[in-house]
């Protein structure tokens, strides 16, 4: 017991110091490389979980379901479940379809393991050229895909860490780009009842470059087929782009943790490498952990943002100690763009 107390006294200051160093390092990195709209893998910025979306995406400091694998993987170790499966669908902008599946499995004395698969698809369209503005008989589409595994563990009864490793792939017509990324998160449950603090770094990884057969062509150096070498095999080289790296810190607090009613509030601050800093905030009301209502505001202070008000609701029911079903809906206002709707089905064992 004494050694455990000494460990707590050491780990908390160490964690705070590490967070301060990481924050300063991240700030220096972002300050030197920040360029709006210059990263690949933009689909990695679409939030997981209709519950999280309804709360404005403020989830780093609070963990209630499988979507923690996206917002802060450290929260996975705090889920009081034997296992959870989550299925997430988004009616994204411009008729784009976004789907994700997540699985969580706590293993006693080892930690919590998880996986996720994400797929985003752009509908097929005809290939248009100057000579054939109505289409030349070909079609094109675009897809984005991510596959990841996660691990989280409680280092003490209050402090948790989590990691995610993922493979990222994007394709448009005949060109493809591949990359790998890493997420890291920490979560601290304060001695103040209902108060928790979190921090996470998402999408720290390789650069991505499009490659494919449409970039190959035959080249005549002097543009004269009658002289010198001609039809030399050549290739266009595309530019490399970073992944959308984000650093988040957040606070979650259960304002009224009563027997039948729970009110949770949360606020996050985010520093991305491809945009300006912004704040997410949200509120969730739960009655008997059966009926849920949520409201939030996302991307506050982001420059030229079309995002803003979010809201949602959910219902959970099932057989106690056997399986619980939860259905969540989230709505996000995108200003001059179409509104976006999020749907989540979760099975908790």
ROMITI-525526 format. One record per residue (C-alpha): residue number from 1; x, y, z; residue in three letters. Coordinates in nm, 3 decimals, padded with zeros to 5 digits. Each point is the difference from the previous one (the first is absolute). Example, Ala and Ser with C-alpha at 12.3 -4.5 7.8 and 13.67 -1.06 7.14 Angstrom:
2
<pt seq="1" xx="01.230" yy="-00.450" zz="00.780" type="ALA"/>
<pt seq="2" xx="00.137" yy="00.344" zz="-00.066" type="SER"/>
This chain:
349
<pt seq="1" xx="00.000" yy="00.000" zz="00.000" type="UNK"/>
<pt seq="2" xx="00.283" yy="00.237" zz="00.088" type="UNK"/>
<pt seq="3" xx="00.176" yy="-00.063" zz="-00.332" type="UNK"/>
<pt seq="4" xx="-00.326" yy="00.060" zz="-00.184" type="UNK"/>
<pt seq="5" xx="-00.043" yy="00.337" zz="00.172" type="UNK"/>
<pt seq="6" xx="00.360" yy="00.094" zz="-00.085" type="UNK"/>
<pt seq="7" xx="-00.070" yy="-00.096" zz="-00.362" type="UNK"/>
<pt seq="8" xx="-00.302" yy="00.229" zz="-00.007" type="UNK"/>
<pt seq="9" xx="00.201" yy="00.288" zz="00.142" type="UNK"/>
<pt seq="10" xx="00.262" yy="-00.051" zz="-00.270" type="UNK"/>
<pt seq="11" xx="-00.219" yy="-00.073" zz="-00.303" type="UNK"/>
<pt seq="12" xx="-00.228" yy="00.303" zz="00.029" type="UNK"/>
<pt seq="13" xx="00.278" yy="00.266" zz="00.003" type="UNK"/>
<pt seq="14" xx="00.181" yy="-00.194" zz="-00.272" type="UNK"/>
<pt seq="15" xx="-00.317" yy="-00.006" zz="-00.212" type="UNK"/>
<pt seq="16" xx="-00.060" yy="00.372" zz="00.046" type="UNK"/>
<pt seq="17" xx="00.360" yy="00.076" zz="-00.094" type="UNK"/>
<pt seq="18" xx="-00.022" yy="-00.226" zz="-00.305" type="UNK"/>
<pt seq="19" xx="-00.325" yy="00.169" zz="-00.106" type="UNK"/>
<pt seq="20" xx="00.163" yy="00.342" zz="00.034" type="UNK"/>
<pt seq="21" xx="00.303" yy="-00.106" zz="-00.203" type="UNK"/>
<pt seq="22" xx="-00.220" yy="-00.168" zz="-00.263" type="UNK"/>
<pt seq="23" xx="-00.222" yy="00.307" zz="-00.023" type="UNK"/>
<pt seq="24" xx="00.299" yy="00.230" zz="-00.053" type="UNK"/>
<pt seq="25" xx="00.156" yy="-00.238" zz="-00.254" type="UNK"/>
<pt seq="26" xx="-00.328" yy="-00.040" zz="-00.184" type="UNK"/>
<pt seq="27" xx="-00.053" yy="00.375" zz="-00.003" type="UNK"/>
<pt seq="28" xx="00.346" yy="00.056" zz="-00.148" type="UNK"/>
<pt seq="29" xx="-00.061" yy="-00.269" zz="-00.263" type="UNK"/>
<pt seq="30" xx="-00.342" yy="00.134" zz="-00.097" type="UNK"/>
<pt seq="31" xx="00.118" yy="00.361" zz="00.002" type="UNK"/>
<pt seq="32" xx="00.277" yy="-00.077" zz="-00.249" type="UNK"/>
<pt seq="33" xx="-00.199" yy="-00.218" zz="-00.239" type="UNK"/>
<pt seq="34" xx="-00.359" yy="00.118" zz="00.030" type="UNK"/>
<pt seq="35" xx="-00.169" yy="00.043" zz="-00.340" type="UNK"/>
<pt seq="36" xx="-00.374" yy="00.003" zz="-00.041" type="UNK"/>
<pt seq="37" xx="-00.133" yy="-00.280" zz="-00.220" type="UNK"/>
<pt seq="38" xx="00.334" yy="-00.164" zz="-00.084" type="UNK"/>
<pt seq="39" xx="-00.032" yy="-00.349" zz="00.148" type="UNK"/>
<pt seq="40" xx="-00.106" yy="-00.334" zz="-00.142" type="UNK"/>
<pt seq="41" xx="-00.241" yy="-00.242" zz="00.164" type="UNK"/>
<pt seq="42" xx="-00.265" yy="00.261" zz="00.077" type="UNK"/>
<pt seq="43" xx="-00.250" yy="-00.277" zz="00.078" type="UNK"/>
<pt seq="44" xx="00.203" yy="-00.071" zz="00.315" type="UNK"/>
<pt seq="45" xx="-00.143" yy="00.324" zz="00.143" type="UNK"/>
<pt seq="46" xx="-00.362" yy="-00.123" zz="-00.014" type="UNK"/>
<pt seq="47" xx="-00.103" yy="-00.079" zz="00.358" type="UNK"/>
<pt seq="48" xx="-00.119" yy="-00.342" zz="00.115" type="UNK"/>
<pt seq="49" xx="-00.318" yy="-00.064" zz="00.196" type="UNK"/>
<pt seq="50" xx="-00.332" yy="00.184" zz="-00.022" type="UNK"/>
<pt seq="51" xx="00.018" yy="00.056" zz="00.376" type="UNK"/>
<pt seq="52" xx="00.330" yy="00.182" zz="-00.036" type="UNK"/>
<pt seq="53" xx="-00.128" yy="00.207" zz="-00.293" type="UNK"/>
<pt seq="54" xx="-00.311" yy="00.104" zz="00.193" type="UNK"/>
<pt seq="55" xx="00.232" yy="00.136" zz="00.270" type="UNK"/>
<pt seq="56" xx="00.195" yy="00.207" zz="-00.252" type="UNK"/>
<pt seq="57" xx="00.291" yy="-00.243" zz="-00.015" type="UNK"/>
<pt seq="58" xx="00.110" yy="00.082" zz="00.356" type="UNK"/>
<pt seq="59" xx="00.113" yy="-00.348" zz="00.103" type="UNK"/>
<pt seq="60" xx="00.367" yy="00.005" zz="00.098" type="UNK"/>
<pt seq="61" xx="-00.075" yy="00.037" zz="00.371" type="UNK"/>
<pt seq="62" xx="-00.298" yy="-00.234" zz="00.016" type="UNK"/>
<pt seq="63" xx="-00.043" yy="-00.362" zz="-00.102" type="UNK"/>
<pt seq="64" xx="-00.338" yy="-00.172" zz="-00.030" type="UNK"/>
<pt seq="65" xx="00.020" yy="-00.230" zz="-00.303" type="UNK"/>
<pt seq="66" xx="00.209" yy="-00.152" zz="-00.278" type="UNK"/>
<pt seq="67" xx="00.052" yy="00.338" zz="-00.172" type="UNK"/>
<pt seq="68" xx="00.283" yy="00.067" zz="00.247" type="UNK"/>
<pt seq="69" xx="00.219" yy="-00.193" zz="-00.246" type="UNK"/>
<pt seq="70" xx="-00.021" yy="00.309" zz="-00.222" type="UNK"/>
<pt seq="71" xx="-00.005" yy="00.289" zz="00.250" type="UNK"/>
<pt seq="72" xx="00.229" yy="-00.131" zz="00.276" type="UNK"/>
<pt seq="73" xx="00.102" yy="-00.369" zz="00.003" type="UNK"/>
<pt seq="74" xx="00.087" yy="00.019" zz="00.370" type="UNK"/>
<pt seq="75" xx="-00.373" yy="00.013" zz="00.074" type="UNK"/>
<pt seq="76" xx="-00.045" yy="-00.357" zz="-00.125" type="UNK"/>
<pt seq="77" xx="00.144" yy="-00.138" zz="00.322" type="UNK"/>
<pt seq="78" xx="-00.273" yy="00.178" zz="00.201" type="UNK"/>
<pt seq="79" xx="-00.296" yy="-00.159" zz="-00.178" type="UNK"/>
<pt seq="80" xx="-00.193" yy="-00.218" zz="00.245" type="UNK"/>
<pt seq="81" xx="-00.089" yy="-00.269" zz="-00.254" type="UNK"/>
<pt seq="82" xx="00.098" yy="-00.357" zz="-00.080" type="UNK"/>
<pt seq="83" xx="00.006" yy="00.091" zz="-00.369" type="UNK"/>
<pt seq="84" xx="-00.154" yy="00.246" zz="-00.244" type="UNK"/>
<pt seq="85" xx="-00.070" yy="00.016" zz="-00.372" type="UNK"/>
<pt seq="86" xx="-00.082" yy="00.329" zz="-00.169" type="UNK"/>
<pt seq="87" xx="-00.121" yy="00.079" zz="-00.352" type="UNK"/>
<pt seq="88" xx="00.009" yy="00.359" zz="-00.120" type="UNK"/>
<pt seq="89" xx="-00.151" yy="00.149" zz="-00.318" type="UNK"/>
<pt seq="90" xx="00.015" yy="00.358" zz="-00.125" type="UNK"/>
<pt seq="91" xx="-00.192" yy="00.164" zz="-00.283" type="UNK"/>
<pt seq="92" xx="00.293" yy="00.226" zz="-00.084" type="UNK"/>
<pt seq="93" xx="00.010" yy="00.302" zz="-00.228" type="UNK"/>
<pt seq="94" xx="-00.047" yy="-00.033" zz="-00.379" type="UNK"/>
<pt seq="95" xx="-00.165" yy="-00.344" zz="00.030" type="UNK"/>
<pt seq="96" xx="00.320" yy="-00.149" zz="00.141" type="UNK"/>
<pt seq="97" xx="-00.053" yy="-00.309" zz="00.216" type="UNK"/>
<pt seq="98" xx="00.208" yy="-00.056" zz="00.313" type="UNK"/>
<pt seq="99" xx="-00.012" yy="-00.322" zz="00.208" type="UNK"/>
<pt seq="100" xx="00.199" yy="-00.134" zz="00.294" type="UNK"/>
<pt seq="101" xx="-00.003" yy="-00.316" zz="00.211" type="UNK"/>
<pt seq="102" xx="00.172" yy="-00.028" zz="00.339" type="UNK"/>
<pt seq="103" xx="00.053" yy="-00.283" zz="00.247" type="UNK"/>
<pt seq="104" xx="00.117" yy="00.025" zz="00.363" type="UNK"/>
<pt seq="105" xx="00.113" yy="-00.292" zz="00.220" type="UNK"/>
<pt seq="106" xx="00.131" yy="00.050" zz="00.356" type="UNK"/>
<pt seq="107" xx="00.231" yy="-00.279" zz="00.117" type="UNK"/>
<pt seq="108" xx="00.049" yy="-00.035" zz="00.375" type="UNK"/>
<pt seq="109" xx="00.350" yy="00.094" zz="00.125" type="UNK"/>
<pt seq="110" xx="00.112" yy="00.080" zz="-00.356" type="UNK"/>
<pt seq="111" xx="-00.195" yy="00.308" zz="-00.102" type="UNK"/>
<pt seq="112" xx="-00.255" yy="00.081" zz="-00.269" type="UNK"/>
<pt seq="113" xx="00.044" yy="-00.090" zz="-00.366" type="UNK"/>
<pt seq="114" xx="-00.188" yy="00.151" zz="-00.293" type="UNK"/>
<pt seq="115" xx="-00.020" yy="00.017" zz="-00.376" type="UNK"/>
<pt seq="116" xx="-00.177" yy="00.216" zz="-00.256" type="UNK"/>
<pt seq="117" xx="-00.065" yy="00.015" zz="-00.373" type="UNK"/>
<pt seq="118" xx="-00.095" yy="00.322" zz="-00.179" type="UNK"/>
<pt seq="119" xx="-00.123" yy="00.035" zz="-00.359" type="UNK"/>
<pt seq="120" xx="-00.100" yy="00.313" zz="-00.191" type="UNK"/>
<pt seq="121" xx="-00.131" yy="-00.017" zz="-00.357" type="UNK"/>
<pt seq="122" xx="-00.062" yy="00.267" zz="-00.261" type="UNK"/>
<pt seq="123" xx="-00.274" yy="-00.095" zz="-00.252" type="UNK"/>
<pt seq="124" xx="00.106" yy="-00.088" zz="-00.355" type="UNK"/>
<pt seq="125" xx="-00.008" yy="00.277" zz="-00.258" type="UNK"/>
<pt seq="126" xx="00.085" yy="00.025" zz="-00.368" type="UNK"/>
<pt seq="127" xx="00.345" yy="00.111" zz="-00.119" type="UNK"/>
<pt seq="128" xx="-00.035" yy="00.340" zz="-00.167" type="UNK"/>
<pt seq="129" xx="00.261" yy="00.156" zz="-00.228" type="UNK"/>
<pt seq="130" xx="00.020" yy="00.312" zz="-00.215" type="UNK"/>
<pt seq="131" xx="-00.081" yy="-00.209" zz="-00.308" type="UNK"/>
<pt seq="132" xx="-00.278" yy="-00.192" zz="00.178" type="UNK"/>
<pt seq="133" xx="-00.160" yy="00.230" zz="00.260" type="UNK"/>
<pt seq="134" xx="-00.295" yy="-00.240" zz="00.043" type="UNK"/>
<pt seq="135" xx="00.228" yy="-00.300" zz="00.056" type="UNK"/>
<pt seq="136" xx="00.239" yy="-00.213" zz="-00.203" type="UNK"/>
<pt seq="137" xx="-00.151" yy="-00.337" zz="00.090" type="UNK"/>
<pt seq="138" xx="00.210" yy="-00.060" zz="00.310" type="UNK"/>
<pt seq="139" xx="-00.093" yy="00.040" zz="00.367" type="UNK"/>
<pt seq="140" xx="00.203" yy="00.086" zz="00.308" type="UNK"/>
<pt seq="141" xx="-00.045" yy="-00.017" zz="00.377" type="UNK"/>
<pt seq="142" xx="00.197" yy="00.062" zz="00.318" type="UNK"/>
<pt seq="143" xx="00.036" yy="-00.202" zz="00.320" type="UNK"/>
<pt seq="144" xx="00.169" yy="00.043" zz="00.336" type="UNK"/>
<pt seq="145" xx="00.075" yy="-00.284" zz="00.241" type="UNK"/>
<pt seq="146" xx="00.156" yy="-00.039" zz="00.344" type="UNK"/>
<pt seq="147" xx="00.064" yy="-00.307" zz="00.211" type="UNK"/>
<pt seq="148" xx="00.129" yy="00.024" zz="00.355" type="UNK"/>
<pt seq="149" xx="00.067" yy="-00.184" zz="00.325" type="UNK"/>
<pt seq="150" xx="00.001" yy="00.148" zz="00.349" type="UNK"/>
<pt seq="151" xx="00.124" yy="-00.077" zz="00.349" type="UNK"/>
<pt seq="152" xx="-00.080" yy="00.179" zz="00.326" type="UNK"/>
<pt seq="153" xx="00.088" yy="-00.066" zz="00.362" type="UNK"/>
<pt seq="154" xx="-00.050" yy="00.149" zz="00.347" type="UNK"/>
<pt seq="155" xx="00.339" yy="00.080" zz="00.154" type="UNK"/>
<pt seq="156" xx="-00.172" yy="00.094" zz="00.326" type="UNK"/>
<pt seq="157" xx="-00.357" yy="00.015" zz="00.121" type="UNK"/>
<pt seq="158" xx="-00.018" yy="00.353" zz="-00.145" type="UNK"/>
<pt seq="159" xx="00.250" yy="00.023" zz="-00.287" type="UNK"/>
<pt seq="160" xx="-00.032" yy="-00.175" zz="-00.339" type="UNK"/>
<pt seq="161" xx="00.192" yy="-00.008" zz="-00.327" type="UNK"/>
<pt seq="162" xx="-00.099" yy="-00.119" zz="-00.346" type="UNK"/>
<pt seq="163" xx="00.156" yy="-00.058" zz="-00.341" type="UNK"/>
<pt seq="164" xx="-00.132" yy="-00.049" zz="-00.354" type="UNK"/>
<pt seq="165" xx="00.191" yy="-00.113" zz="-00.307" type="UNK"/>
<pt seq="166" xx="-00.169" yy="00.029" zz="-00.340" type="UNK"/>
<pt seq="167" xx="00.046" yy="-00.054" zz="-00.369" type="UNK"/>
<pt seq="168" xx="-00.144" yy="00.270" zz="-00.228" type="UNK"/>
<pt seq="169" xx="-00.079" yy="-00.028" zz="-00.370" type="UNK"/>
<pt seq="170" xx="-00.154" yy="00.246" zz="-00.246" type="UNK"/>
<pt seq="171" xx="-00.079" yy="-00.052" zz="-00.367" type="UNK"/>
<pt seq="172" xx="-00.141" yy="00.212" zz="-00.280" type="UNK"/>
<pt seq="173" xx="-00.058" yy="-00.167" zz="-00.336" type="UNK"/>
<pt seq="174" xx="00.326" yy="-00.186" zz="-00.074" type="UNK"/>
<pt seq="175" xx="00.221" yy="00.179" zz="00.257" type="UNK"/>
<pt seq="176" xx="00.056" yy="-00.125" zz="00.355" type="UNK"/>
<pt seq="177" xx="00.182" yy="00.125" zz="00.310" type="UNK"/>
<pt seq="178" xx="00.093" yy="-00.197" zz="00.312" type="UNK"/>
<pt seq="179" xx="00.115" yy="00.101" zz="00.345" type="UNK"/>
<pt seq="180" xx="00.030" yy="-00.099" zz="00.364" type="UNK"/>
<pt seq="181" xx="-00.096" yy="00.201" zz="00.306" type="UNK"/>
<pt seq="182" xx="00.012" yy="-00.017" zz="00.376" type="UNK"/>
<pt seq="183" xx="-00.228" yy="00.143" zz="00.274" type="UNK"/>
<pt seq="184" xx="00.082" yy="00.043" zz="00.368" type="UNK"/>
<pt seq="185" xx="-00.222" yy="00.108" zz="00.288" type="UNK"/>
<pt seq="186" xx="-00.006" yy="00.044" zz="00.376" type="UNK"/>
<pt seq="187" xx="-00.295" yy="00.029" zz="00.239" type="UNK"/>
<pt seq="188" xx="00.005" yy="00.102" zz="00.365" type="UNK"/>
<pt seq="189" xx="-00.299" yy="-00.036" zz="00.230" type="UNK"/>
<pt seq="190" xx="00.027" yy="00.267" zz="00.264" type="UNK"/>
<pt seq="191" xx="-00.066" yy="-00.048" zz="00.368" type="UNK"/>
<pt seq="192" xx="-00.284" yy="00.245" zz="-00.054" type="UNK"/>
<pt seq="193" xx="-00.298" yy="-00.224" zz="-00.066" type="UNK"/>
<pt seq="194" xx="-00.104" yy="-00.003" zz="-00.366" type="UNK"/>
<pt seq="195" xx="00.294" yy="00.210" zz="-00.126" type="UNK"/>
<pt seq="196" xx="00.245" yy="-00.143" zz="-00.255" type="UNK"/>
<pt seq="197" xx="00.278" yy="00.149" zz="-00.213" type="UNK"/>
<pt seq="198" xx="00.129" yy="-00.133" zz="-00.329" type="UNK"/>
<pt seq="199" xx="00.252" yy="00.067" zz="-00.276" type="UNK"/>
<pt seq="200" xx="00.064" yy="-00.169" zz="-00.334" type="UNK"/>
<pt seq="201" xx="00.207" yy="00.025" zz="-00.317" type="UNK"/>
<pt seq="202" xx="-00.159" yy="-00.142" zz="-00.316" type="UNK"/>
<pt seq="203" xx="00.138" yy="-00.096" zz="-00.341" type="UNK"/>
<pt seq="204" xx="00.371" yy="00.033" zz="00.066" type="UNK"/>
<pt seq="205" xx="00.141" yy="-00.189" zz="-00.295" type="UNK"/>
<pt seq="206" xx="00.147" yy="-00.020" zz="-00.347" type="UNK"/>
<pt seq="207" xx="-00.058" yy="00.223" zz="-00.298" type="UNK"/>
<pt seq="208" xx="-00.229" yy="-00.112" zz="-00.283" type="UNK"/>
<pt seq="209" xx="00.063" yy="00.025" zz="-00.374" type="UNK"/>
<pt seq="210" xx="-00.233" yy="-00.103" zz="-00.285" type="UNK"/>
<pt seq="211" xx="00.142" yy="-00.255" zz="-00.243" type="UNK"/>
<pt seq="212" xx="-00.161" yy="-00.193" zz="-00.285" type="UNK"/>
<pt seq="213" xx="-00.005" yy="-00.090" zz="-00.368" type="UNK"/>
<pt seq="214" xx="-00.164" yy="00.324" zz="-00.112" type="UNK"/>
<pt seq="215" xx="00.321" yy="00.180" zz="00.098" type="UNK"/>
<pt seq="216" xx="00.206" yy="-00.197" zz="-00.255" type="UNK"/>
<pt seq="217" xx="00.044" yy="00.135" zz="-00.356" type="UNK"/>
<pt seq="218" xx="00.240" yy="00.000" zz="-00.298" type="UNK"/>
<pt seq="219" xx="00.218" yy="00.309" zz="-00.032" type="UNK"/>
<pt seq="220" xx="00.187" yy="00.159" zz="-00.292" type="UNK"/>
<pt seq="221" xx="00.277" yy="00.222" zz="00.149" type="UNK"/>
<pt seq="222" xx="00.029" yy="00.242" zz="-00.295" type="UNK"/>
<pt seq="223" xx="-00.363" yy="-00.027" zz="-00.109" type="UNK"/>
<pt seq="224" xx="00.111" yy="-00.108" zz="-00.347" type="UNK"/>
<pt seq="225" xx="-00.078" yy="-00.360" zz="-00.100" type="UNK"/>
<pt seq="226" xx="00.247" yy="00.023" zz="-00.289" type="UNK"/>
<pt seq="227" xx="00.309" yy="00.065" zz="00.212" type="UNK"/>
<pt seq="228" xx="00.161" yy="-00.151" zz="00.306" type="UNK"/>
<pt seq="229" xx="-00.158" yy="-00.252" zz="00.232" type="UNK"/>
<pt seq="230" xx="-00.381" yy="-00.012" zz="00.017" type="UNK"/>
<pt seq="231" xx="-00.269" yy="-00.180" zz="00.194" type="UNK"/>
<pt seq="232" xx="00.214" yy="-00.020" zz="00.312" type="UNK"/>
<pt seq="233" xx="-00.194" yy="-00.153" zz="00.293" type="UNK"/>
<pt seq="234" xx="-00.054" yy="00.272" zz="00.261" type="UNK"/>
<pt seq="235" xx="-00.201" yy="00.059" zz="00.315" type="UNK"/>
<pt seq="236" xx="-00.159" yy="00.304" zz="00.162" type="UNK"/>
<pt seq="237" xx="00.102" yy="00.037" zz="00.364" type="UNK"/>
<pt seq="238" xx="-00.268" yy="00.125" zz="00.240" type="UNK"/>
<pt seq="239" xx="00.063" yy="00.199" zz="00.317" type="UNK"/>
<pt seq="240" xx="00.019" yy="-00.163" zz="00.344" type="UNK"/>
<pt seq="241" xx="-00.247" yy="00.115" zz="00.264" type="UNK"/>
<pt seq="242" xx="-00.006" yy="-00.041" zz="00.377" type="UNK"/>
<pt seq="243" xx="-00.287" yy="-00.165" zz="00.182" type="UNK"/>
<pt seq="244" xx="-00.240" yy="00.226" zz="00.200" type="UNK"/>
<pt seq="245" xx="00.188" yy="00.003" zz="00.330" type="UNK"/>
<pt seq="246" xx="-00.201" yy="00.127" zz="00.299" type="UNK"/>
<pt seq="247" xx="00.080" yy="00.066" zz="00.364" type="UNK"/>
<pt seq="248" xx="-00.297" yy="00.009" zz="00.238" type="UNK"/>
<pt seq="249" xx="-00.051" yy="00.070" zz="00.369" type="UNK"/>
<pt seq="250" xx="-00.335" yy="-00.025" zz="00.172" type="UNK"/>
<pt seq="251" xx="-00.200" yy="-00.003" zz="00.322" type="UNK"/>
<pt seq="252" xx="-00.310" yy="-00.204" zz="00.081" type="UNK"/>
<pt seq="253" xx="-00.217" yy="00.052" zz="00.307" type="UNK"/>
<pt seq="254" xx="-00.314" yy="-00.172" zz="00.129" type="UNK"/>
<pt seq="255" xx="-00.188" yy="00.294" zz="00.145" type="UNK"/>
<pt seq="256" xx="-00.288" yy="-00.193" zz="00.158" type="UNK"/>
<pt seq="257" xx="00.099" yy="-00.367" zz="00.040" type="UNK"/>
<pt seq="258" xx="-00.322" yy="-00.113" zz="00.166" type="UNK"/>
<pt seq="259" xx="-00.162" yy="-00.343" zz="00.007" type="UNK"/>
<pt seq="260" xx="-00.246" yy="00.059" zz="-00.285" type="UNK"/>
<pt seq="261" xx="00.135" yy="00.312" zz="-00.167" type="UNK"/>
<pt seq="262" xx="00.345" yy="00.082" zz="-00.132" type="UNK"/>
<pt seq="263" xx="00.110" yy="00.328" zz="-00.159" type="UNK"/>
<pt seq="264" xx="00.345" yy="-00.001" zz="-00.158" type="UNK"/>
<pt seq="265" xx="00.175" yy="00.302" zz="-00.144" type="UNK"/>
<pt seq="266" xx="00.322" yy="00.001" zz="-00.201" type="UNK"/>
<pt seq="267" xx="00.232" yy="00.242" zz="-00.173" type="UNK"/>
<pt seq="268" xx="00.300" yy="-00.065" zz="-00.228" type="UNK"/>
<pt seq="269" xx="00.268" yy="00.218" zz="-00.154" type="UNK"/>
<pt seq="270" xx="00.156" yy="-00.121" zz="-00.326" type="UNK"/>
<pt seq="271" xx="00.317" yy="00.107" zz="-00.181" type="UNK"/>
<pt seq="272" xx="00.012" yy="-00.146" zz="-00.356" type="UNK"/>
<pt seq="273" xx="00.289" yy="00.024" zz="-00.246" type="UNK"/>
<pt seq="274" xx="-00.222" yy="00.108" zz="-00.291" type="UNK"/>
<pt seq="275" xx="-00.228" yy="00.260" zz="00.152" type="UNK"/>
<pt seq="276" xx="-00.038" yy="00.245" zz="00.287" type="UNK"/>
<pt seq="277" xx="-00.063" yy="-00.099" zz="00.361" type="UNK"/>
<pt seq="278" xx="-00.358" yy="-00.058" zz="00.110" type="UNK"/>
<pt seq="279" xx="-00.216" yy="-00.108" zz="00.294" type="UNK"/>
<pt seq="280" xx="-00.273" yy="-00.266" zz="00.022" type="UNK"/>
<pt seq="281" xx="-00.255" yy="-00.008" zz="00.280" type="UNK"/>
<pt seq="282" xx="-00.295" yy="-00.221" zz="00.084" type="UNK"/>
<pt seq="283" xx="-00.265" yy="-00.102" zz="00.251" type="UNK"/>
<pt seq="284" xx="-00.170" yy="-00.336" zz="00.052" type="UNK"/>
<pt seq="285" xx="-00.312" yy="-00.075" zz="00.207" type="UNK"/>
<pt seq="286" xx="-00.066" yy="-00.365" zz="00.090" type="UNK"/>
<pt seq="287" xx="-00.305" yy="-00.147" zz="00.172" type="UNK"/>
<pt seq="288" xx="00.067" yy="-00.338" zz="00.161" type="UNK"/>
<pt seq="289" xx="00.266" yy="-00.054" zz="-00.270" type="UNK"/>
<pt seq="290" xx="-00.290" yy="-00.088" zz="-00.230" type="UNK"/>
<pt seq="291" xx="-00.096" yy="00.327" zz="-00.170" type="UNK"/>
<pt seq="292" xx="00.258" yy="00.259" zz="-00.103" type="UNK"/>
<pt seq="293" xx="-00.017" yy="00.356" zz="-00.134" type="UNK"/>
<pt seq="294" xx="00.304" yy="00.194" zz="-00.117" type="UNK"/>
<pt seq="295" xx="00.097" yy="00.343" zz="-00.127" type="UNK"/>
<pt seq="296" xx="00.332" yy="00.154" zz="-00.090" type="UNK"/>
<pt seq="297" xx="00.196" yy="00.252" zz="-00.202" type="UNK"/>
<pt seq="298" xx="00.300" yy="-00.095" zz="-00.213" type="UNK"/>
<pt seq="299" xx="00.292" yy="00.185" zz="-00.159" type="UNK"/>
<pt seq="300" xx="-00.046" yy="00.317" zz="00.205" type="UNK"/>
<pt seq="301" xx="00.267" yy="00.259" zz="-00.098" type="UNK"/>
<pt seq="302" xx="00.106" yy="-00.197" zz="-00.310" type="UNK"/>
<pt seq="303" xx="00.068" yy="00.243" zz="-00.283" type="UNK"/>
<pt seq="304" xx="-00.258" yy="-00.007" zz="-00.283" type="UNK"/>
<pt seq="305" xx="-00.180" yy="-00.299" zz="00.152" type="UNK"/>
<pt seq="306" xx="-00.341" yy="-00.112" zz="-00.126" type="UNK"/>
<pt seq="307" xx="-00.054" yy="-00.224" zz="00.303" type="UNK"/>
<pt seq="308" xx="-00.187" yy="00.096" zz="00.313" type="UNK"/>
<pt seq="309" xx="-00.301" yy="-00.133" zz="00.188" type="UNK"/>
<pt seq="310" xx="-00.039" yy="-00.374" zz="00.056" type="UNK"/>
<pt seq="311" xx="-00.264" yy="-00.204" zz="00.177" type="UNK"/>
<pt seq="312" xx="-00.119" yy="-00.355" zz="00.032" type="UNK"/>
<pt seq="313" xx="-00.179" yy="-00.262" zz="00.204" type="UNK"/>
<pt seq="314" xx="00.024" yy="-00.369" zz="00.080" type="UNK"/>
<pt seq="315" xx="-00.168" yy="-00.295" zz="00.163" type="UNK"/>
<pt seq="316" xx="00.149" yy="-00.306" zz="00.169" type="UNK"/>
<pt seq="317" xx="-00.181" yy="-00.314" zz="00.104" type="UNK"/>
<pt seq="318" xx="00.054" yy="-00.373" zz="00.030" type="UNK"/>
<pt seq="319" xx="00.048" yy="-00.288" zz="00.240" type="UNK"/>
<pt seq="320" xx="00.197" yy="00.097" zz="00.314" type="UNK"/>
<pt seq="321" xx="00.337" yy="-00.177" zz="00.027" type="UNK"/>
<pt seq="322" xx="-00.061" yy="-00.165" zz="-00.340" type="UNK"/>
<pt seq="323" xx="-00.012" yy="00.251" zz="-00.287" type="UNK"/>
<pt seq="324" xx="-00.099" yy="00.365" zz="-00.039" type="UNK"/>
<pt seq="325" xx="-00.101" yy="00.165" zz="-00.327" type="UNK"/>
<pt seq="326" xx="00.058" yy="00.372" zz="-00.052" type="UNK"/>
<pt seq="327" xx="-00.115" yy="00.210" zz="-00.293" type="UNK"/>
<pt seq="328" xx="00.132" yy="00.355" zz="-00.031" type="UNK"/>
<pt seq="329" xx="-00.071" yy="00.283" zz="-00.242" type="UNK"/>
<pt seq="330" xx="00.213" yy="00.311" zz="-00.051" type="UNK"/>
<pt seq="331" xx="-00.061" yy="00.314" zz="-00.205" type="UNK"/>
<pt seq="332" xx="00.266" yy="00.252" zz="-00.102" type="UNK"/>
<pt seq="333" xx="-00.068" yy="00.340" zz="-00.157" type="UNK"/>
<pt seq="334" xx="00.242" yy="00.079" zz="-00.284" type="UNK"/>
<pt seq="335" xx="-00.127" yy="00.347" zz="-00.078" type="UNK"/>
<pt seq="336" xx="-00.015" yy="00.068" zz="-00.374" type="UNK"/>
<pt seq="337" xx="00.072" yy="-00.367" zz="-00.067" type="UNK"/>
<pt seq="338" xx="-00.253" yy="-00.277" zz="00.058" type="UNK"/>
<pt seq="339" xx="-00.062" yy="-00.117" zz="00.353" type="UNK"/>
<pt seq="340" xx="00.165" yy="-00.330" zz="00.094" type="UNK"/>
<pt seq="341" xx="-00.172" yy="-00.286" zz="00.183" type="UNK"/>
<pt seq="342" xx="00.173" yy="-00.273" zz="00.202" type="UNK"/>
<pt seq="343" xx="-00.143" yy="-00.339" zz="00.103" type="UNK"/>
<pt seq="344" xx="00.150" yy="-00.249" zz="00.245" type="UNK"/>
<pt seq="345" xx="-00.105" yy="-00.348" zz="00.111" type="UNK"/>
<pt seq="346" xx="00.189" yy="-00.153" zz="00.292" type="UNK"/>
<pt seq="347" xx="-00.020" yy="-00.339" zz="00.169" type="UNK"/>
<pt seq="348" xx="00.143" yy="-00.021" zz="00.350" type="UNK"/>
<pt seq="349" xx="00.064" yy="-00.334" zz="00.169" type="UNK"/>
